[in-house]
Amino acid sequence: MGGLGAIGVPGLVIILVIVLIVFGPKKLPEIGGAVGKTFAEFKKSTKGLMEDDDDSVKKVEKKSDAS
C-alpha cells in the first residue's frame, strides 16, 4: 500500500466531487477554513515540539561538554 501519495489527481478529483455533493457549495468555505485552521495549529504544535526537542539535545550536549 502506497498510502496517501498513491491517490493521485483523479482520486482527489473524485473525493472533491463527493465532498461537494455531501456538504453542498455553501458549506465548503466553512469546511475549508476549519481544515486550514486545524492544519495551522497542528503545524504550530509540531514546530513547538521540535524546538523543545532541540533544546533538550542542547542541554544534554552542554552537560557532556562540562564533564
PyMOL Python script that loads the backbone (N, CA, C, O; Angstrom):
from pymol import cmd

cmd.read_pdbstr("""\
ATOM      1  N   MET A   1       0.842  -1.186   0.000  1.00  0.00           N
ATOM      2  CA  MET A   1       0.000   0.000   0.000  1.00  0.00           C
ATOM      3  C   MET A   1       0.882   1.242   0.000  1.00  0.00           C
ATOM      4  O   MET A   1       1.830   1.331   0.781  1.00  0.00           O
ATOM      5  N   GLY A   2       0.578   2.196  -0.867  1.00  0.00           N
ATOM      6  CA  GLY A   2       1.378   3.392  -1.025  1.00  0.00           C
ATOM      7  C   GLY A   2       0.972   4.529  -0.107  1.00  0.00           C
ATOM      8  O   GLY A   2       1.669   5.542  -0.046  1.00  0.00           O
ATOM      9  N   GLY A   3      -0.127   4.393   0.604  1.00  0.00           N
ATOM     10  CA  GLY A   3      -0.557   5.461   1.488  1.00  0.00           C
ATOM     11  C   GLY A   3      -1.254   6.572   0.730  1.00  0.00           C
ATOM     12  O   GLY A   3      -1.825   6.351  -0.337  1.00  0.00           O
ATOM     13  N   LEU A   4      -1.202   7.760   1.289  1.00  0.00           N
ATOM     14  CA  LEU A   4      -1.905   8.905   0.715  1.00  0.00           C
ATOM     15  C   LEU A   4      -1.310   9.329  -0.615  1.00  0.00           C
ATOM     16  O   LEU A   4      -2.036   9.836  -1.470  1.00  0.00           O
ATOM     17  N   GLY A   5      -0.019   9.140  -0.816  1.00  0.00           N
ATOM     18  CA  GLY A   5       0.626   9.533  -2.056  1.00  0.00           C
ATOM     19  C   GLY A   5       0.161   8.743  -3.264  1.00  0.00           C
ATOM     20  O   GLY A   5       0.380   9.167  -4.399  1.00  0.00           O
ATOM     21  N   ALA A   6      -0.478   7.602  -3.042  1.00  0.00           N
ATOM     22  CA  ALA A   6      -0.922   6.751  -4.139  1.00  0.00           C
ATOM     23  C   ALA A   6      -2.291   7.148  -4.676  1.00  0.00           C
ATOM     24  O   ALA A   6      -2.775   6.526  -5.622  1.00  0.00           O
ATOM     25  N   ILE A   7      -2.930   8.166  -4.101  1.00  0.00           N
ATOM     26  CA  ILE A   7      -4.265   8.553  -4.554  1.00  0.00           C
ATOM     27  C   ILE A   7      -4.193   9.149  -5.954  1.00  0.00           C
ATOM     28  O   ILE A   7      -4.930   8.716  -6.840  1.00  0.00           O
ATOM     29  N   GLY A   8      -3.345  10.107  -6.169  1.00  0.00           N
ATOM     30  CA  GLY A   8      -3.210  10.728  -7.478  1.00  0.00           C
ATOM     31  C   GLY A   8      -4.259  11.785  -7.739  1.00  0.00           C
ATOM     32  O   GLY A   8      -5.171  11.989  -6.937  1.00  0.00           O
ATOM     33  N   VAL A   9      -4.119  12.453  -8.863  1.00  0.00           N
ATOM     34  CA  VAL A   9      -5.021  13.550  -9.214  1.00  0.00           C
ATOM     35  C   VAL A   9      -6.448  13.057  -9.474  1.00  0.00           C
ATOM     36  O   VAL A   9      -7.388  13.663  -8.960  1.00  0.00           O
ATOM     37  N   PRO A  10      -6.652  11.991 -10.243  1.00  0.00           N
ATOM     38  CA  PRO A  10      -8.043  11.542 -10.464  1.00  0.00           C
ATOM     39  C   PRO A  10      -8.764  11.179  -9.165  1.00  0.00           C
ATOM     40  O   PRO A  10      -9.954  11.453  -9.013  1.00  0.00           O
ATOM     41  N   GLY A  11      -8.045  10.571  -8.245  1.00  0.00           N
ATOM     42  CA  GLY A  11      -8.640  10.226  -6.955  1.00  0.00           C
ATOM     43  C   GLY A  11      -9.031  11.453  -6.158  1.00  0.00           C
ATOM     44  O   GLY A  11     -10.086  11.478  -5.524  1.00  0.00           O
ATOM     45  N   LEU A  12      -8.180  12.476  -6.189  1.00  0.00           N
ATOM     46  CA  LEU A  12      -8.503  13.716  -5.483  1.00  0.00           C
ATOM     47  C   LEU A  12      -9.719  14.414  -6.083  1.00  0.00           C
ATOM     48  O   LEU A  12     -10.546  14.969  -5.359  1.00  0.00           O
ATOM     49  N   VAL A  13      -9.822  14.381  -7.401  1.00  0.00           N
ATOM     50  CA  VAL A  13     -10.984  14.984  -8.062  1.00  0.00           C
ATOM     51  C   VAL A  13     -12.255  14.266  -7.641  1.00  0.00           C
ATOM     52  O   VAL A  13     -13.260  14.913  -7.345  1.00  0.00           O
ATOM     53  N   ILE A  14     -12.227  12.956  -7.609  1.00  0.00           N
ATOM     54  CA  ILE A  14     -13.397  12.179  -7.194  1.00  0.00           C
ATOM     55  C   ILE A  14     -13.768  12.495  -5.748  1.00  0.00           C
ATOM     56  O   ILE A  14     -14.946  12.663  -5.434  1.00  0.00           O
ATOM     57  N   ILE A  15     -12.774  12.577  -4.869  1.00  0.00           N
ATOM     58  CA  ILE A  15     -13.032  12.904  -3.463  1.00  0.00           C
ATOM     59  C   ILE A  15     -13.650  14.292  -3.351  1.00  0.00           C
ATOM     60  O   ILE A  15     -14.609  14.478  -2.602  1.00  0.00           O
ATOM     61  N   LEU A  16     -13.120  15.267  -4.080  1.00  0.00           N
ATOM     62  CA  LEU A  16     -13.670  16.624  -4.023  1.00  0.00           C
ATOM     63  C   LEU A  16     -15.110  16.681  -4.528  1.00  0.00           C
ATOM     64  O   LEU A  16     -15.933  17.405  -3.968  1.00  0.00           O
ATOM     65  N   VAL A  17     -15.421  15.927  -5.576  1.00  0.00           N
ATOM     66  CA  VAL A  17     -16.789  15.887  -6.090  1.00  0.00           C
ATOM     67  C   VAL A  17     -17.727  15.279  -5.048  1.00  0.00           C
ATOM     68  O   VAL A  17     -18.829  15.785  -4.839  1.00  0.00           O
ATOM     69  N   ILE A  18     -17.303  14.207  -4.399  1.00  0.00           N
ATOM     70  CA  ILE A  18     -18.139  13.572  -3.368  1.00  0.00           C
ATOM     71  C   ILE A  18     -18.375  14.537  -2.206  1.00  0.00           C
ATOM     72  O   ILE A  18     -19.493  14.644  -1.701  1.00  0.00           O
ATOM     73  N   VAL A  19     -17.313  15.245  -1.779  1.00  0.00           N
ATOM     74  CA  VAL A  19     -17.444  16.223  -0.689  1.00  0.00           C
ATOM     75  C   VAL A  19     -18.411  17.331  -1.093  1.00  0.00           C
ATOM     76  O   VAL A  19     -19.234  17.765  -0.287  1.00  0.00           O
ATOM     77  N   LEU A  20     -18.314  17.785  -2.326  1.00  0.00           N
ATOM     78  CA  LEU A  20     -19.217  18.827  -2.814  1.00  0.00           C
ATOM     79  C   LEU A  20     -20.663  18.350  -2.798  1.00  0.00           C
ATOM     80  O   LEU A  20     -21.561  19.108  -2.432  1.00  0.00           O
ATOM     81  N   ILE A  21     -20.898  17.106  -3.190  1.00  0.00           N
ATOM     82  CA  ILE A  21     -22.260  16.552  -3.194  1.00  0.00           C
ATOM     83  C   ILE A  21     -22.786  16.412  -1.769  1.00  0.00           C
ATOM     84  O   ILE A  21     -23.939  16.743  -1.494  1.00  0.00           O
ATOM     85  N   VAL A  22     -21.938  15.921  -0.861  1.00  0.00           N
ATOM     86  CA  VAL A  22     -22.383  15.662   0.517  1.00  0.00           C
ATOM     87  C   VAL A  22     -22.652  16.965   1.270  1.00  0.00           C
ATOM     88  O   VAL A  22     -23.695  17.099   1.911  1.00  0.00           O
ATOM     89  N   PHE A  23     -21.735  17.920   1.204  1.00  0.00           N
ATOM     90  CA  PHE A  23     -21.854  19.124   2.017  1.00  0.00           C
ATOM     91  C   PHE A  23     -22.484  20.304   1.285  1.00  0.00           C
ATOM     92  O   PHE A  23     -23.014  21.206   1.933  1.00  0.00           O
ATOM     93  N   GLY A  24     -22.443  20.323  -0.014  1.00  0.00           N
ATOM     94  CA  GLY A  24     -23.015  21.427  -0.779  1.00  0.00           C
ATOM     95  C   GLY A  24     -22.043  22.591  -0.885  1.00  0.00           C
ATOM     96  O   GLY A  24     -21.112  22.716  -0.089  1.00  0.00           O
ATOM     97  N   PRO A  25     -22.274  23.439  -1.876  1.00  0.00           N
ATOM     98  CA  PRO A  25     -21.342  24.539  -2.127  1.00  0.00           C
ATOM     99  C   PRO A  25     -21.336  25.615  -1.042  1.00  0.00           C
ATOM    100  O   PRO A  25     -20.341  26.325  -0.896  1.00  0.00           O
ATOM    101  N   LYS A  26     -22.416  25.751  -0.284  1.00  0.00           N
ATOM    102  CA  LYS A  26     -22.480  26.786   0.750  1.00  0.00           C
ATOM    103  C   LYS A  26     -21.612  26.446   1.956  1.00  0.00           C
ATOM    104  O   LYS A  26     -21.091  27.348   2.613  1.00  0.00           O
ATOM    105  N   LYS A  27     -21.449  25.173   2.253  1.00  0.00           N
ATOM    106  CA  LYS A  27     -20.672  24.751   3.425  1.00  0.00           C
ATOM    107  C   LYS A  27     -19.183  24.609   3.134  1.00  0.00           C
ATOM    108  O   LYS A  27     -18.381  24.606   4.068  1.00  0.00           O
ATOM    109  N   LEU A  28     -18.790  24.494   1.878  1.00  0.00           N
ATOM    110  CA  LEU A  28     -17.382  24.253   1.546  1.00  0.00           C
ATOM    111  C   LEU A  28     -16.431  25.327   2.069  1.00  0.00           C
ATOM    112  O   LEU A  28     -15.369  24.970   2.579  1.00  0.00           O
ATOM    113  N   PRO A  29     -16.750  26.634   1.974  1.00  0.00           N
ATOM    114  CA  PRO A  29     -15.817  27.617   2.534  1.00  0.00           C
ATOM    115  C   PRO A  29     -15.618  27.475   4.044  1.00  0.00           C
ATOM    116  O   PRO A  29     -14.512  27.666   4.550  1.00  0.00           O
ATOM    117  N   GLU A  30     -16.694  27.140   4.759  1.00  0.00           N
ATOM    118  CA  GLU A  30     -16.586  26.933   6.207  1.00  0.00           C
ATOM    119  C   GLU A  30     -15.702  25.724   6.512  1.00  0.00           C
ATOM    120  O   GLU A  30     -14.850  25.776   7.399  1.00  0.00           O
ATOM    121  N   ILE A  31     -15.911  24.648   5.779  1.00  0.00           N
ATOM    122  CA  ILE A  31     -15.126  23.436   5.982  1.00  0.00           C
ATOM    123  C   ILE A  31     -13.662  23.697   5.642  1.00  0.00           C
ATOM    124  O   ILE A  31     -12.766  23.275   6.373  1.00  0.00           O
ATOM    125  N   GLY A  32     -13.421  24.394   4.534  1.00  0.00           N
ATOM    126  CA  GLY A  32     -12.050  24.718   4.141  1.00  0.00           C
ATOM    127  C   GLY A  32     -11.345  25.574   5.181  1.00  0.00           C
ATOM    128  O   GLY A  32     -10.172  25.352   5.484  1.00  0.00           O
ATOM    129  N   GLY A  33     -12.056  26.547   5.725  1.00  0.00           N
ATOM    130  CA  GLY A  33     -11.463  27.394   6.770  1.00  0.00           C
ATOM    131  C   GLY A  33     -11.138  26.594   8.020  1.00  0.00           C
ATOM    132  O   GLY A  33     -10.080  26.777   8.622  1.00  0.00           O
ATOM    133  N   ALA A  34     -12.044  25.711   8.410  1.00  0.00           N
ATOM    134  CA  ALA A  34     -11.810  24.891   9.597  1.00  0.00           C
ATOM    135  C   ALA A  34     -10.625  23.956   9.391  1.00  0.00           C
ATOM    136  O   ALA A  34      -9.810  23.774  10.296  1.00  0.00           O
ATOM    137  N   VAL A  35     -10.525  23.365   8.205  1.00  0.00           N
ATOM    138  CA  VAL A  35      -9.396  22.467   7.902  1.00  0.00           C
ATOM    139  C   VAL A  35      -8.085  23.253   7.905  1.00  0.00           C
ATOM    140  O   VAL A  35      -7.076  22.781   8.429  1.00  0.00           O
ATOM    141  N   GLY A  36      -8.104  24.454   7.317  1.00  0.00           N
ATOM    142  CA  GLY A  36      -6.908  25.293   7.292  1.00  0.00           C
ATOM    143  C   GLY A  36      -6.449  25.676   8.688  1.00  0.00           C
ATOM    144  O   GLY A  36      -5.253  25.637   8.978  1.00  0.00           O
ATOM    145  N   LYS A  37      -7.385  26.045   9.557  1.00  0.00           N
ATOM    146  CA  LYS A  37      -7.040  26.397  10.939  1.00  0.00           C
ATOM    147  C   LYS A  37      -6.489  25.187  11.677  1.00  0.00           C
ATOM    148  O   LYS A  37      -5.555  25.308  12.469  1.00  0.00           O
ATOM    149  N   THR A  38      -7.067  24.024  11.418  1.00  0.00           N
ATOM    150  CA  THR A  38      -6.600  22.807  12.066  1.00  0.00           C
ATOM    151  C   THR A  38      -5.171  22.478  11.650  1.00  0.00           C
ATOM    152  O   THR A  38      -4.336  22.152  12.494  1.00  0.00           O
ATOM    153  N   PHE A  39      -4.886  22.565  10.344  1.00  0.00           N
ATOM    154  CA  PHE A  39      -3.520  22.297   9.874  1.00  0.00           C
ATOM    155  C   PHE A  39      -2.534  23.315  10.417  1.00  0.00           C
ATOM    156  O   PHE A  39      -1.408  22.958  10.765  1.00  0.00           O
ATOM    157  N   ALA A  40      -2.939  24.589  10.496  1.00  0.00           N
ATOM    158  CA  ALA A  40      -2.051  25.619  11.029  1.00  0.00           C
ATOM    159  C   ALA A  40      -1.728  25.351  12.492  1.00  0.00           C
ATOM    160  O   ALA A  40      -0.579  25.499  12.908  1.00  0.00           O
ATOM    161  N   GLU A  41      -2.718  24.961  13.271  1.00  0.00           N
ATOM    162  CA  GLU A  41      -2.495  24.647  14.693  1.00  0.00           C
ATOM    163  C   GLU A  41      -1.611  23.415  14.842  1.00  0.00           C
ATOM    164  O   GLU A  41      -0.733  23.370  15.703  1.00  0.00           O
ATOM    165  N   PHE A  42      -1.852  22.416  13.994  1.00  0.00           N
ATOM    166  CA  PHE A  42      -1.026  21.207  14.040  1.00  0.00           C
ATOM    167  C   PHE A  42       0.429  21.536  13.712  1.00  0.00           C
ATOM    168  O   PHE A  42       1.344  21.044  14.372  1.00  0.00           O
ATOM    169  N   LYS A  43       0.639  22.367  12.696  1.00  0.00           N
ATOM    170  CA  LYS A  43       1.994  22.755  12.307  1.00  0.00           C
ATOM    171  C   LYS A  43       2.678  23.529  13.432  1.00  0.00           C
ATOM    172  O   LYS A  43       3.856  23.312  13.718  1.00  0.00           O
ATOM    173  N   LYS A  44       1.922  24.440  14.074  1.00  0.00           N
ATOM    174  CA  LYS A  44       2.471  25.216  15.181  1.00  0.00           C
ATOM    175  C   LYS A  44       2.851  24.303  16.354  1.00  0.00           C
ATOM    176  O   LYS A  44       3.889  24.491  16.987  1.00  0.00           O
ATOM    177  N   SER A  45       2.011  23.332  16.626  1.00  0.00           N
ATOM    178  CA  SER A  45       2.282  22.406  17.732  1.00  0.00           C
ATOM    179  C   SER A  45       3.497  21.534  17.448  1.00  0.00           C
ATOM    180  O   SER A  45       4.341  21.336  18.322  1.00  0.00           O
ATOM    181  N   THR A  46       3.586  21.014  16.233  1.00  0.00           N
ATOM    182  CA  THR A  46       4.731  20.161  15.911  1.00  0.00           C
ATOM    183  C   THR A  46       6.023  20.959  15.892  1.00  0.00           C
ATOM    184  O   THR A  46       7.079  20.443  16.256  1.00  0.00           O
ATOM    185  N   LYS A  47       5.945  22.219  15.466  1.00  0.00           N
ATOM    186  CA  LYS A  47       7.135  23.076  15.489  1.00  0.00           C
ATOM    187  C   LYS A  47       7.578  23.302  16.928  1.00  0.00           C
ATOM    188  O   LYS A  47       8.771  23.276  17.228  1.00  0.00           O
ATOM    189  N   GLY A  48       6.613  23.524  17.817  1.00  0.00           N
ATOM    190  CA  GLY A  48       6.929  23.693  19.237  1.00  0.00           C
ATOM    191  C   GLY A  48       7.563  22.442  19.821  1.00  0.00           C
ATOM    192  O   GLY A  48       8.495  22.534  20.621  1.00  0.00           O
ATOM    193  N   LEU A  49       7.073  21.290  19.436  1.00  0.00           N
ATOM    194  CA  LEU A  49       7.649  20.041  19.930  1.00  0.00           C
ATOM    195  C   LEU A  49       9.078  19.855  19.432  1.00  0.00           C
ATOM    196  O   LEU A  49       9.954  19.413  20.176  1.00  0.00           O
ATOM    197  N   MET A  50       9.302  20.194  18.173  1.00  0.00           N
ATOM    198  CA  MET A  50      10.644  20.067  17.607  1.00  0.00           C
ATOM    199  C   MET A  50      11.617  21.021  18.301  1.00  0.00           C
ATOM    200  O   MET A  50      12.764  20.654  18.557  1.00  0.00           O
ATOM    201  N   GLU A  51      11.170  22.239  18.607  1.00  0.00           N
ATOM    202  CA  GLU A  51      12.024  23.197  19.305  1.00  0.00           C
ATOM    203  C   GLU A  51      12.338  22.706  20.710  1.00  0.00           C
ATOM    204  O   GLU A  51      13.470  22.832  21.177  1.00  0.00           O
ATOM    205  N   ASP A  52      11.326  22.141  21.393  1.00  0.00           N
ATOM    206  CA  ASP A  52      11.556  21.588  22.726  1.00  0.00           C
ATOM    207  C   ASP A  52      12.563  20.453  22.674  1.00  0.00           C
ATOM    208  O   ASP A  52      13.421  20.332  23.549  1.00  0.00           O
ATOM    209  N   ASP A  53      12.455  19.622  21.645  1.00  0.00           N
ATOM    210  CA  ASP A  53      13.370  18.503  21.475  1.00  0.00           C
ATOM    211  C   ASP A  53      14.791  19.010  21.225  1.00  0.00           C
ATOM    212  O   ASP A  53      15.751  18.470  21.774  1.00  0.00           O
ATOM    213  N   ASP A  54      14.923  20.047  20.395  1.00  0.00           N
ATOM    214  CA  ASP A  54      16.239  20.634  20.125  1.00  0.00           C
ATOM    215  C   ASP A  54      16.852  21.225  21.396  1.00  0.00           C
ATOM    216  O   ASP A  54      18.052  21.093  21.633  1.00  0.00           O
ATOM    217  N   ASP A  55      16.016  21.878  22.214  1.00  0.00           N
ATOM    218  CA  ASP A  55      16.502  22.436  23.475  1.00  0.00           C
ATOM    219  C   ASP A  55      17.012  21.335  24.399  1.00  0.00           C
ATOM    220  O   ASP A  55      18.035  21.501  25.062  1.00  0.00           O
ATOM    221  N   SER A  56      16.300  20.211  24.441  1.00  0.00           N
ATOM    222  CA  SER A  56      16.721  19.092  25.285  1.00  0.00           C
ATOM    223  C   SER A  56      18.065  18.531  24.833  1.00  0.00           C
ATOM    224  O   SER A  56      18.913  18.198  25.661  1.00  0.00           O
ATOM    225  N   VAL A  57      18.256  18.427  23.523  1.00  0.00           N
ATOM    226  CA  VAL A  57      19.515  17.911  22.985  1.00  0.00           C
ATOM    227  C   VAL A  57      20.654  18.861  23.341  1.00  0.00           C
ATOM    228  O   VAL A  57      21.741  18.415  23.707  1.00  0.00           O
ATOM    229  N   LYS A  58      20.410  20.165  23.235  1.00  0.00           N
ATOM    230  CA  LYS A  58      21.444  21.144  23.558  1.00  0.00           C
ATOM    231  C   LYS A  58      21.823  21.082  25.030  1.00  0.00           C
ATOM    232  O   LYS A  58      22.999  21.222  25.368  1.00  0.00           O
ATOM    233  N   LYS A  59      20.841  20.875  25.916  1.00  0.00           N
ATOM    234  CA  LYS A  59      21.131  20.756  27.344  1.00  0.00           C
ATOM    235  C   LYS A  59      21.979  19.533  27.638  1.00  0.00           C
ATOM    236  O   LYS A  59      22.900  19.593  28.453  1.00  0.00           O
ATOM    237  N   VAL A  60      21.674  18.431  26.983  1.00  0.00           N
ATOM    238  CA  VAL A  60      22.454  17.200  27.171  1.00  0.00           C
ATOM    239  C   VAL A  60      23.872  17.413  26.658  1.00  0.00           C
ATOM    240  O   VAL A  60      24.832  16.964  27.285  1.00  0.00           O
ATOM    241  N   GLU A  61      24.013  18.090  25.531  1.00  0.00           N
ATOM    242  CA  GLU A  61      25.344  18.348  24.978  1.00  0.00           C
ATOM    243  C   GLU A  61      26.154  19.235  25.901  1.00  0.00           C
ATOM    244  O   GLU A  61      27.354  19.020  26.071  1.00  0.00           O
ATOM    245  N   LYS A  62      25.506  20.244  26.509  1.00  0.00           N
ATOM    246  CA  LYS A  62      26.223  21.124  27.440  1.00  0.00           C
ATOM    247  C   LYS A  62      26.680  20.358  28.667  1.00  0.00           C
ATOM    248  O   LYS A  62      27.789  20.579  29.154  1.00  0.00           O
ATOM    249  N   LYS A  63      25.839  19.454  29.180  1.00  0.00           N
ATOM    250  CA  LYS A  63      26.211  18.655  30.335  1.00  0.00           C
ATOM    251  C   LYS A  63      27.411  17.756  30.018  1.00  0.00           C
ATOM    252  O   LYS A  63      28.321  17.611  30.834  1.00  0.00           O
ATOM    253  N   SER A  64      27.401  17.158  28.826  1.00  0.00           N
ATOM    254  CA  SER A  64      28.502  16.254  28.475  1.00  0.00           C
ATOM    255  C   SER A  64      29.783  17.044  28.205  1.00  0.00           C
ATOM    256  O   SER A  64      30.874  16.524  28.442  1.00  0.00           O
ATOM    257  N   ASP A  65      29.685  18.291  27.716  1.00  0.00           N
ATOM    258  CA  ASP A  65      30.850  19.128  27.496  1.00  0.00           C
ATOM    259  C   ASP A  65      31.445  19.594  28.834  1.00  0.00           C
ATOM    260  O   ASP A  65      32.661  19.738  28.961  1.00  0.00           O
ATOM    261  N   ALA A  66      30.586  19.825  29.820  1.00  0.00           N
ATOM    262  CA  ALA A  66      31.048  20.304  31.122  1.00  0.00           C
ATOM    263  C   ALA A  66      31.723  19.198  31.924  1.00  0.00           C
ATOM    264  O   ALA A  66      32.501  19.484  32.834  1.00  0.00           O
ATOM    265  N   SER A  67      31.445  17.980  31.609  1.00  0.00           N
ATOM    266  CA  SER A  67      32.010  16.842  32.373  1.00  0.00           C
ATOM    267  C   SER A  67      33.443  16.618  32.089  1.00  0.00           C
ATOM    268  O   SER A  67      34.048  15.705  32.652  1.00  0.00           O
TER     269      SER A  67
END
""", "prot")
cmd.dss("prot")
cmd.show_as("cartoon", "prot")
cmd.util.cbc("prot")
cmd.orient("prot")
